[in-house]
Amino acid sequence: MAATQKKPTKWTPKDAAHLYGVDRWGAGYFAVDENGDIVISPSGKKEGPRVSLPKVVKGILDRGMDMPVLLRIENILGSQIKMLHATFAKAIKELNYNGSYKGVFPIKVNQQEQVVEAIAEFGSKFDHGLEAGSKPELIAAISILENRNACLICNGYKDEEFIDLGLYATKMGLQCFFVIETPGELDLILARAAIIGVRPKLGLRMKLTAKAEGKWSASGGDSSVFGLNMSQIIHIVDRLKKENKLDCLNLLHYHLGSQISNIRDIRAGVMEACRIYEELVKEGAAMGHLDLGGGLAVDYDGSRTNEPSSRNYSLDEYCFDIVETIATVLDKSKTPHPTIITESGRATVAYYSILLFNVLDVSSYIPHPIPKELPKTSNDLLENLLSTYKMVSPKHIQECYNDTLFYRDQARQLFKHGQISIRERAIAEDLFRHILLKISETAAKLKHVPREIQQINDALSDVYYGNFSVFQSLPDVWAINQLFPICPIHRLDEEPSRPAIIADITCDSDGKIDLFPNADKAKRTIKLHDLKENEEYYLGVFLVGAYQETLGDLHNLFGDTNVVSIHINDDGSYEFVRELEGDSVADILSYVEYDVKAIKQRIKRFAEDSIHKGFIKVKDRKTILRIFDEGLRGYSYFERE
């Protein structure tokens, strides 16, 4: 009796959620609905309001803004701040910790005014503060942070002007802490404080011996750039004792690194810092605050491991481990529990922003059909390739692969020496692609696949050209191979069939994304859908709120994208609360010191000269100048007519 063949399982949106990892990295904020759309849940809960991301995109386009767009969901920012404080509060209560928790946002993570304003607004009820590492950041922080119970942490190197700004902020009632990075800063702080007439709040940045794994491991260890060693700390304590200002020493700070993926590293740092804190209290310092710096990681790939783009702990575990470690160490010496401060920037803003862009075109790997008859040639190259194609089978798969590479290289050499024509070479390349596709299909049925052949699928990928700039909007992709979750925001009820990489519209081979998150191991390609005629295809890059706007550059003079902020209401409706137009061509040219008025004058003179020399007619001049003027006022990215 013949075995009954199983019908292929129908593709569902749940399959898409699994394929793209939305159910792993979405953190409850993002999901795939039954219509195949990405939906936003601003509370991070299934029972809360949900909004279709494609509908938001339609609203953006209907309002006259083009892709690419950076979309900010304000509620998510509020949810992240609330969750951080609530989880620490839970740990403090359950572990009978006698101190409190205060969060601080490092402005360097996202310096955009509306982001910092939103953090100050949402964080006000939790006394959530700000961290500044430069004079511009400090001025911005003082102008925005109205909550006098929140902490204002001053890191970085400080000149007299920086210190004066902080001291006057202190005089106005802000809880401003000067974190001393080098011994020489103390003299200047004390001198300026005496002149202005205010007792400063001082902190010490210690140099940890502990180190965290990953890209930012240099933040810890004896050779780290920032921080004081034990001898320098003792020198400062003695100096403060001599000046009768040991009561001004209120805080100990350290920074183990950004995106700490392993909870053991976090515990090790806290334990070491607690011992120093304990000794400073014994020396007579007032203390009261322990600042753990940043490090709370974001699970970009959804693997929940200690890989660089993930983390092997939950927020509950992070908060409970910190509180428990501090209490355990300090209780041995009966040292009072300090206020815990963390500078969680990445985890605060990452989920808040999505880069949205449309796909402009596809360069497909699919070759032209094999010709019914091969052209007559002076050599047997094409016949050999065709024979290899027919020979592909599980038994001969490695042999066929080796022969295919040999004939491909032979075709290139023959063409270089003028022994085959461009048409013959084109047929050879098409046959080469057909063979690789057939080898790939055959290998999929094998239990054991040779290593070389496992890599074929990466070579078969299409190139999807996205309307964005990696260097402007996703600089960490290029600079440090950062993984960001990427997926289509619609059509997820259709099975994607094309393995692809994503290229931007810059004229640079590095302007691409060819590494994608996966539960087990990062993939070199992503599955995408075929483009439909007269229908846009939209992709979203998620979790881009941290650092990407701050670090972006003007490669090929592509500027800031359009920015839209929405607020999602409890009933599922949403409002466009802020809109910022992206840089025009004129804006960008002015950034690199072009005088736009002078450009217009030069174009006018060139048009006149073209009339005089007979290249154009007088009536053409008006049209040409109008086109150039529209170009200067236009968006720097690709605009559909």
C-alpha positions in Angstrom: 0.0 0.0 0.0 1.5 3.3 -1.0 2.3 5.8 1.8 0.0 8.7 2.0 1.8 12.0 1.3 1.3 14.8 3.8 0.0 18.0 2.3 2.3 21.0 2.8 1.4 23.0 5.8 -0.2 26.3 5.1 1.9 29.3 6.0 0.5 31.4 8.8 1.4 34.7 10.5 2.6 32.6 13.5 5.2 31.1 11.1 6.3 34.6 10.2 6.6 35.6 13.9 8.9 32.6 14.4 10.9 33.1 11.2 11.7 36.7 12.0 12.0 36.2 15.8 9.3 38.8 16.6 8.1 36.6 19.4 11.6 36.5 20.8 12.9 40.1 20.5 9.6 41.9 20.5 9.4 42.0 24.3 5.7 42.2 24.1 5.8 45.5 22.3 5.7 44.0 18.8 3.8 41.1 17.4 2.3 39.7 14.1 -1.5 39.8 13.9 -3.9 37.5 12.0 -3.8 39.8 9.0 0.0 39.4 8.6 0.8 43.0 9.9 3.3 44.0 12.5 1.3 45.5 15.4 2.5 47.7 18.2 1.5 47.0 21.9 2.8 50.1 23.8 2.2 48.6 27.2 4.0 45.4 26.4 0.9 43.4 27.3 -1.3 41.3 25.1 -4.5 42.7 26.6 -3.5 46.3 26.0 -4.2 48.4 22.9 -2.7 47.4 19.6 -2.0 49.4 16.5 -1.2 48.1 13.0 2.2 49.4 11.8 1.2 49.4 8.1 -1.7 51.7 9.0 0.6 54.0 10.8 2.8 54.1 7.6 -0.3 54.9 5.5 -1.1 57.8 7.9 2.5 59.1 7.5 2.3 59.0 3.7 -1.2 60.6 3.7 0.2 63.5 5.7 2.8 64.1 2.9 5.9 62.6 4.4 8.1 60.2 2.4 10.1 57.2 3.4 12.5 56.6 5.1 10.9 57.6 8.4 12.1 57.1 12.0 9.0 56.3 14.0 9.0 56.9 17.7 6.3 55.3 19.9 6.2 57.5 23.0 4.3 55.1 25.1 7.0 52.5 24.8 9.5 54.9 26.3 7.2 55.5 29.3 6.6 51.7 29.6 10.4 51.0 29.8 11.0 53.6 32.5 8.0 52.4 34.5 9.1 48.8 34.2 12.6 49.5 35.3 11.5 51.4 38.4 8.8 48.9 39.2 11.1 46.0 39.0 13.8 47.6 41.3 11.0 48.6 43.7 9.8 45.0 43.8 13.3 43.7 44.5 13.9 46.3 47.2 10.7 45.4 48.9 11.1 41.6 48.8 14.7 41.7 49.9 14.1 44.2 52.7 16.6 46.6 51.2 16.8 49.8 53.2 17.8 52.1 50.4 16.0 53.2 47.2 16.5 53.3 43.5 16.9 56.2 41.1 17.3 55.8 37.4 19.4 58.1 35.2 19.4 58.4 31.4 22.8 59.2 29.7 22.1 61.8 27.1 24.9 60.5 24.9 22.7 57.5 24.0 20.2 59.6 22.2 20.7 63.4 22.4 17.6 64.4 20.4 15.7 67.1 22.3 12.3 65.4 22.0 13.7 62.1 23.3 15.3 63.8 26.3 12.2 65.8 27.0 10.0 62.7 26.8 12.3 60.9 29.3 12.2 63.8 31.7 8.4 63.9 31.4 7.7 60.2 31.7 10.4 59.8 34.4 9.3 62.7 36.6 7.0 60.6 38.8 9.9 58.2 39.4 12.5 60.9 40.0 14.3 59.6 36.9 17.3 61.8 36.2 19.9 62.6 33.5 23.6 62.1 32.9 25.8 64.6 31.1 29.3 64.1 29.8 29.9 67.5 28.1 28.9 71.1 28.4 26.3 70.9 25.6 24.7 67.9 27.3 24.9 69.6 30.7 23.1 72.7 29.5 20.5 70.6 27.8 20.0 68.6 31.0 19.7 71.6 33.3 17.1 73.2 30.9 15.0 70.1 30.8 15.3 68.5 34.2 12.8 70.3 36.5 12.5 67.6 39.1 14.8 68.6 42.0 14.6 65.1 43.5 16.1 63.5 40.4 19.9 63.0 40.0 22.0 65.0 37.6 25.2 63.0 37.1 28.2 65.0 35.6 30.7 62.6 34.0 33.6 63.2 31.7 36.4 65.8 31.7 35.4 69.1 33.2 36.8 72.6 32.6 35.9 75.7 34.7 32.9 76.5 32.6 31.5 73.0 32.9 32.0 73.1 36.7 30.4 76.5 37.0 27.3 75.3 35.2 27.0 72.3 37.5 27.6 74.4 40.6 24.9 76.9 39.7 22.6 74.0 39.0 23.3 72.8 42.5 22.6 76.3 43.8 19.2 76.2 42.1 18.4 73.0 44.0 19.2 70.3 41.5 20.8 67.1 42.8 24.0 67.6 40.7 26.9 65.2 41.3 30.4 65.9 40.0 31.9 62.5 39.3 35.7 62.9 39.5 37.5 61.1 36.7 41.0 62.4 37.4 42.7 63.6 40.6 43.3 67.1 39.1 39.6 67.8 38.8 39.1 68.1 42.5 41.2 71.3 43.0 39.2 73.1 40.3 35.9 72.0 41.7 36.8 73.1 45.2 38.2 76.4 44.0 35.1 77.3 41.9 32.7 76.1 44.7 34.4 78.4 47.2 34.0 81.4 44.8 30.4 80.6 43.9 29.6 79.8 47.5 28.1 76.3 47.3 29.2 72.9 48.8 29.5 70.5 45.8 28.2 67.0 45.7 31.1 64.8 44.7 31.4 61.4 43.3 34.4 59.2 42.5 34.7 57.0 39.4 36.6 53.9 40.3 38.6 51.8 37.9 37.2 48.2 38.3 39.5 45.2 38.0 36.4 43.2 36.9 35.8 43.2 33.1 32.7 42.3 31.1 32.7 40.2 28.0 31.8 41.7 24.6 32.6 44.7 22.5 32.9 47.1 25.4 35.2 45.1 27.7 37.8 47.9 27.6 35.5 49.9 30.0 36.7 47.7 32.8 40.0 46.3 34.0 43.3 47.9 35.1 44.0 49.4 31.7 40.6 51.1 31.3 40.9 54.7 30.2 38.5 56.3 32.7 38.5 56.1 36.5 40.7 56.3 39.5 42.9 53.6 40.9 43.0 52.8 44.7 45.9 55.1 45.4 44.2 58.1 43.7 41.0 57.4 45.6 42.9 57.5 48.9 44.7 60.7 47.8 41.3 62.4 47.2 39.9 61.2 50.5 42.9 62.6 52.3 42.6 65.9 50.5 38.9 66.2 51.4 39.6 65.4 55.0 42.2 68.1 55.1 39.7 70.6 53.6 37.0 69.4 56.0 34.8 68.5 53.0 34.5 64.7 53.4 30.8 65.3 53.8 30.7 66.4 50.1 31.8 62.9 49.0 28.3 61.4 48.3 28.7 58.9 45.5 30.8 56.1 44.1 30.5 55.4 40.4 31.8 52.8 38.0 31.0 51.8 34.4 31.6 48.2 33.3 30.5 48.7 29.7 27.5 49.0 27.4 25.4 45.9 26.5 26.6 43.6 29.2 25.2 40.2 28.1 26.3 38.0 31.0 24.7 38.5 34.5 27.9 37.0 36.1 29.8 40.1 35.0 27.2 42.4 36.4 27.4 40.6 39.8 31.2 40.7 39.8 31.2 44.5 39.2 28.7 45.2 41.9 30.6 43.1 44.5 33.9 44.9 43.8 32.2 48.3 44.0 30.5 47.5 47.3 33.8 46.7 48.9 35.2 50.1 47.9 31.9 51.8 49.0 32.2 50.1 52.3 35.8 51.3 52.8 34.9 54.9 51.9 32.1 54.9 54.5 34.7 53.7 57.1 37.0 56.6 56.1 34.2 59.0 57.1 32.8 59.9 53.7 29.1 60.8 53.7 28.3 58.6 50.7 24.7 57.5 50.2 24.7 56.8 46.5 26.2 53.9 44.5 26.1 54.5 40.7 26.5 51.3 38.7 26.7 53.1 35.3 25.2 51.5 32.2 25.2 48.0 31.0 21.6 46.7 31.1 21.6 44.8 27.8 18.9 44.6 25.0 18.1 41.2 23.5 18.5 42.3 19.9 18.6 38.7 18.5 16.1 37.1 20.9 18.4 34.3 21.7 18.5 35.0 25.5 22.2 34.1 25.7 25.4 35.8 26.6 26.1 36.5 22.9 27.1 40.2 22.3 23.7 41.1 20.8 21.7 39.4 23.5 21.6 38.9 27.3 21.3 35.8 29.4 19.1 37.4 32.1 15.7 39.0 32.6 15.0 42.4 34.0 13.8 40.7 37.2 17.1 38.8 37.6 19.1 42.0 36.8 17.4 44.0 39.5 17.2 41.3 42.1 20.9 40.3 41.7 22.0 43.9 42.1 19.9 44.6 45.2 20.8 41.2 46.8 24.5 41.6 46.1 24.7 45.1 47.6 22.8 44.1 50.7 24.8 40.9 51.2 28.2 42.7 51.0 27.3 45.7 53.0 25.3 43.9 55.7 28.5 42.1 56.9 29.9 45.5 58.1 26.5 47.0 58.9 27.1 49.7 56.3 23.8 51.6 55.5 22.3 50.6 52.2 22.9 53.4 49.5 20.5 54.7 46.9 21.1 52.6 43.8 21.6 54.5 40.6 21.9 52.9 37.1 22.5 54.7 33.9 20.4 52.5 31.7 20.4 54.3 28.4 20.3 51.5 25.7 17.5 49.5 27.5 15.5 52.7 28.0 15.3 53.9 24.4 16.1 51.0 22.1 12.5 49.7 21.7 11.2 53.3 21.3 12.3 53.8 17.7 11.8 51.9 14.4 13.4 52.8 11.1 10.9 52.3 8.2 11.8 52.3 4.6 10.5 51.1 1.2 12.3 48.7 -1.1 13.2 50.4 -4.4 14.4 47.4 -6.5 15.7 43.9 -6.4 18.8 42.4 -8.0 17.8 38.7 -8.3 20.2 35.8 -8.4 17.7 33.8 -10.5 19.4 33.3 -13.9 17.9 33.5 -17.4 16.4 30.2 -18.7 18.9 27.6 -20.1 18.9 28.1 -23.9 17.4 25.2 -25.9 20.5 25.1 -28.0 24.0 26.3 -27.1 25.8 28.5 -29.6 28.6 26.9 -31.6 31.9 27.8 -30.0 35.6 27.1 -30.5 35.8 25.3 -27.1 33.7 22.9 -25.1 33.2 25.2 -22.0 29.5 25.6 -22.3 28.9 21.9 -23.1 30.9 21.0 -20.0 28.8 23.3 -17.8 25.6 21.9 -19.2 26.8 18.4 -18.6 27.6 19.3 -15.1 24.1 20.7 -14.6 22.6 17.4 -15.8 24.9 15.4 -13.6 24.0 17.0 -10.3 22.7 14.3 -7.8 23.2 13.4 -4.2 25.9 11.0 -5.2 27.9 13.5 -7.3 27.1 16.7 -5.4 30.7 17.5 -4.3 32.2 16.6 -7.7 29.7 18.8 -9.5 30.4 21.7 -7.1 34.2 21.4 -7.7 33.7 21.1 -11.5 31.4 24.1 -11.5 33.9 26.4 -9.8 36.6 25.2 -12.2 34.5 26.0 -15.3 33.4 29.3 -13.9 37.1 30.4 -13.5 37.9 29.0 -16.9 35.2 31.2 -18.5 36.6 34.3 -16.9 40.1 33.5 -18.1 38.9 32.7 -21.6 37.0 36.0 -21.8 40.0 37.9 -20.5 42.2 36.6 -23.3 39.5 37.2 -26.0 38.8 33.5 -26.6 35.0 33.7 -25.9 32.5 36.5 -26.5 30.6 38.5 -24.0 27.4 36.6 -25.0 29.2 33.3 -24.4 30.4 34.4 -21.0 26.9 35.5 -20.1 25.6 32.0 -20.9 28.4 30.5 -18.9 27.5 32.6 -15.9 23.8 31.7 -16.2 24.7 28.0 -16.3 26.9 28.4 -13.3 24.0 29.9 -11.4 21.6 27.2 -12.5 24.1 24.5 -11.3 24.4 26.2 -7.9 20.7 26.4 -7.5 20.3 22.8 -8.3 23.1 21.8 -5.9 21.4 23.8 -3.2 18.1 22.1 -3.8 19.8 18.7 -3.8 21.7 19.4 -0.6 18.5 20.3 1.2 17.5 16.6 1.0 20.8 15.3 2.4 21.4 14.4 6.1 25.1 15.3 5.8 26.0 18.3 3.7 29.7 19.1 2.9 30.8 22.4 4.6 31.6 24.1 1.3 28.1 23.4 0.0 26.5 24.6 3.2 27.7 28.1 2.3 26.1 28.1 -1.2 22.8 29.6 0.0 24.6 32.8 1.1 26.0 33.1 -2.5 22.5 32.7 -4.0 21.0 35.6 -2.2 19.2 38.5 -3.9 20.0 42.1 -3.2 17.0 44.2 -2.0 17.7 47.9 -2.4 16.3 49.9 0.5 15.5 53.6 0.6 17.8 54.5 3.5 21.5 55.0 4.4 23.2 52.6 6.7 25.8 55.2 7.6 23.1 57.8 8.6 20.5 55.6 10.3 22.3 52.4 11.3 25.9 53.3 11.8 26.6 50.5 14.3 25.7 47.9 11.6 28.7 49.2 9.6 31.0 50.1 12.5 30.7 47.2 14.9 28.5 44.6 13.2 25.6 45.3 15.5 22.6 43.1 14.9 19.2 44.7 14.7 15.9 42.9 14.2 14.6 43.4 10.7 11.4 42.2 9.0 8.7 43.2 6.6 5.9 45.1 8.4 3.2 43.6 6.2 2.4 40.5 4.0 3.4 38.2 6.8 0.5 36.0 6.0 2.4 35.1 2.8 5.4 32.9 2.9 8.6 34.7 1.9 10.7 32.8 -0.6 13.7 34.9 -1.5 17.0 34.7 0.5 18.3 38.2 0.4 20.7 40.8 1.8 19.7 44.5 2.1 21.6 47.3 0.4 21.2 51.0 1.0 21.3 53.7 -1.6 24.8 55.0 -0.9 27.6 54.4 -3.3 29.5 52.3 -0.9 30.0 48.5 -0.8 29.8 48.7 3.0 26.3 50.2 2.8 24.5 46.9 3.3 23.0 44.6 5.9 24.2 41.1 5.5 24.0 39.7 9.1 20.6 39.1 10.6 19.5 37.9 14.1 18.5 34.3 14.6 17.7 32.2 17.7 20.7 29.9 17.2 23.3 31.8 15.2 23.2 35.0 13.2 22.3 34.4 9.5 23.9 35.9 6.4 20.6 36.3 4.6 17.0 37.1 5.4 13.9 35.7 3.7 11.8 38.3 1.9 8.8 38.4 -0.4 8.8 38.9 -4.2 7.9 42.5 -5.0 4.5 43.2 -6.5 4.0 45.5 -9.4 2.7 49.0 -8.4 2.8 48.1 -4.7 5.3 49.3 -2.1 7.2 46.8 0.1 8.0 48.1 3.5 10.7 46.8 5.9 11.2 47.9 9.5 14.5 47.9 11.5 13.5 47.6 15.1 15.2 48.5 18.5 17.2 51.4 16.9 16.6 54.1 19.6 20.0 53.8 21.2 23.0 55.6 19.7 22.0 55.4 16.0 20.7 59.0 15.6 23.7 60.3 17.6 26.4 58.5 15.6 24.9 58.8 12.1 27.0 60.6 9.5 26.5 62.3 6.1 28.0 59.6 3.9 27.1 60.6 0.3 25.3 63.6 1.8 22.2 61.6 2.9 20.9 63.5 6.0 18.5 63.0 8.8 15.4 61.1 7.9 11.8 62.3 8.5 10.8 61.7 12.2 7.3 61.0 13.4 6.3 60.4 17.0 3.0 58.8 17.9 1.1 58.3 21.1 -1.2 55.3 21.3 -4.4 55.7 23.3 -6.1 53.1 25.6 -8.9 52.6 23.0 -6.4 51.6 20.3 -6.5 54.9 18.5 -3.3 56.9 18.0 -2.2 60.5 17.5 0.7 62.0 15.6 2.2 64.1 18.4 5.4 65.3 16.7 6.7 65.5 13.1 10.1 66.6 12.1 11.0 66.9 8.4 14.2 65.3 7.4 17.1 67.3 6.0 16.6 68.9 2.6 19.4 68.9 0.1 20.1 72.6 0.9 20.3 71.8 4.6 22.9 69.1 4.0 25.0 71.2 1.6 25.1 73.9 4.3 26.3 71.4 6.9 29.4 70.8 4.7 30.0 74.5 4.3 28.4 75.1 0.9 26.8 78.5 0.4 23.4 77.6 -1.1 22.9 81.2 -2.4 26.2 81.0 -4.1 25.3 77.6 -5.6 22.1 79.2 -7.1 24.1 82.1 -8.5 26.7 79.7 -10.1 23.9 77.7 -11.7 22.3 80.9 -13.1 25.6 82.0 -14.6 26.2 78.6 -16.1 22.7 78.6 -17.6 23.3 82.0 -19.1 26.6 80.8 -20.5 24.9 77.8 -22.0 22.4 80.1 -23.8 25.2 82.3 -25.1 27.1 79.2 -26.5 23.9 77.7 -28.0 23.5 74.6 -25.8 20.0 75.7 -24.6 17.4 78.2 -25.6 16.2 81.1 -23.4 13.0 79.4 -22.6 14.9 76.4 -21.2 16.6 78.5 -18.6 13.5 79.0 -16.5 12.7 75.3 -16.4 16.3 74.4 -15.5 16.5 76.9 -12.6 13.1 75.7 -11.3 14.3 72.0 -11.4 17.5 72.9 -9.5 15.5 75.0 -6.9 13.1 72.1 -6.3 16.1 69.8 -6.0 17.6 72.0 -3.3 14.3 72.0 -1.4 13.8 68.3 -1.8 14.4 65.3 0.5 17.9 63.8 0.1 16.4 60.2 -0.2 14.7 58.6 -3.1 11.3 60.1 -3.8 8.6 58.4 -5.9 6.9 60.7 -8.4 
